[in-house]
Amino acid sequence: MNNNIILSIFSSALLLWAQTSFAETTTEVSCYAEIKGEEITLDGTCTLNGPDNWEKDDEFTIILMTEKDQSDPKYYFYYLRQIKLLGKTMWSASVNGGQNSTHAQNFLGDDFDIHWDKSGKTRGVCWENDQHLICFEF
């Protein structure tokens, strides 16, 4: 009887930990992204999907997705990542191949800097390197 009670308490605690540890947020945000000098890939409203309180984590992945239909030639989504390696924080991004693409297979680099949006388009944060600018409301 005591073993069943202990097992029940342990199972409940594990379930609560799992629900809070892997909780995700999905939010509608202003977004803007471009391949510098070539193409604006996001401009308007996007869906942001990421872990709760991602901005406080050492490592995270955020998905920033257009609201366009997958068959639209301007259908883009980005994976934005922050990782820590040997005490150094790095930011990277990947993007899908456009229309009807289901994976963010195009790696854009791990040389991104993060800064507040200077353009005022999103009132948020930006991932930026020499070739790409990806911003979203925060």
C-alpha positions in Angstrom: 0.0 0.0 0.0 2.8 2.5 0.9 4.6 1.6 -2.3 1.5 2.5 -4.3 1.2 5.9 -2.6 4.9 6.7 -3.1 4.7 5.6 -6.8 1.5 7.7 -7.2 3.2 10.8 -5.7 6.4 10.3 -7.7 4.4 9.9 -11.0 2.3 13.0 -10.3 5.4 15.1 -9.5 7.1 13.8 -12.7 4.1 14.6 -14.8 3.9 18.2 -13.4 7.6 18.7 -14.0 7.3 17.5 -17.6 4.4 19.9 -18.3 6.2 22.9 -16.9 9.7 22.0 -18.3 8.5 21.7 -21.9 5.8 24.3 -22.0 5.6 26.3 -25.2 4.1 29.6 -26.2 2.5 30.3 -29.5 1.9 34.1 -30.1 0.9 36.3 -33.0 3.7 39.0 -33.4 4.8 41.7 -35.8 7.7 40.4 -37.9 10.1 41.5 -40.6 12.8 39.5 -42.4 15.0 40.1 -45.5 17.8 38.8 -47.5 19.7 42.1 -47.5 19.4 43.9 -50.9 17.5 41.0 -52.5 14.2 40.0 -51.0 11.8 40.8 -48.1 10.7 37.4 -46.9 8.5 38.4 -43.9 6.6 41.7 -43.4 3.5 41.8 -41.2 2.2 39.3 -38.7 3.8 36.0 -37.9 3.3 33.1 -35.5 6.0 32.8 -33.0 6.4 29.4 -31.4 9.0 28.8 -28.6 9.5 27.7 -25.1 7.9 29.8 -22.3 10.3 32.4 -21.0 12.8 31.7 -23.8 14.5 35.0 -23.3 15.7 33.8 -19.9 17.1 30.4 -21.2 20.8 29.8 -22.1 19.7 27.7 -25.1 16.4 27.8 -27.1 14.8 27.5 -30.5 12.1 29.8 -31.8 10.0 29.2 -34.9 8.9 32.3 -36.7 6.3 31.5 -39.4 4.4 33.6 -41.9 0.6 33.4 -41.9 0.6 32.8 -45.7 -0.7 29.5 -47.1 2.0 26.9 -47.8 1.3 27.1 -51.6 2.1 30.8 -51.6 5.4 31.7 -53.3 6.1 33.9 -50.3 5.6 31.1 -47.7 8.6 31.4 -45.4 9.5 30.3 -41.8 12.6 30.6 -39.8 14.2 28.6 -37.0 16.2 30.9 -34.7 18.5 29.3 -32.1 20.6 30.4 -29.2 23.2 27.9 -27.9 26.1 28.1 -25.4 29.3 26.3 -26.2 32.4 26.5 -24.1 31.0 29.6 -22.3 30.3 31.4 -25.6 26.8 32.3 -26.7 26.0 31.9 -30.4 23.0 32.7 -32.5 22.0 30.9 -35.7 19.1 30.8 -38.1 17.7 28.5 -40.8 14.9 29.2 -43.3 12.7 27.0 -45.5 13.0 26.9 -49.3 9.8 28.9 -49.9 6.6 27.6 -51.5 5.5 24.1 -50.4 8.7 23.7 -48.3 8.1 21.9 -45.0 11.6 22.1 -43.5 14.0 24.9 -42.6 16.8 23.2 -44.5 18.7 26.4 -45.6 21.2 27.1 -42.8 21.9 30.9 -42.8 24.9 30.8 -40.4 25.8 30.8 -36.8 27.4 34.3 -36.9 24.3 36.3 -36.0 24.2 39.2 -33.6 21.1 40.1 -31.6 19.9 43.6 -31.1 16.8 45.7 -30.6 15.0 46.5 -33.8 16.4 49.9 -35.0 13.9 50.2 -37.9 10.8 50.4 -35.7 9.0 47.9 -37.9 8.4 45.4 -35.1 9.3 47.1 -31.8 11.2 44.0 -31.0 14.5 42.0 -31.3 16.5 41.2 -34.4 18.9 38.4 -35.5 21.3 40.0 -38.0 24.4 39.0 -39.9 26.0 40.4 -43.1 23.3 38.8 -45.4 20.1 38.4 -43.3 17.9 40.4 -41.0 15.2 38.7 -39.0 13.1 40.7 -36.5 10.0 40.0 -34.4 8.0 41.8 -31.8 9.1 41.2 -28.2 
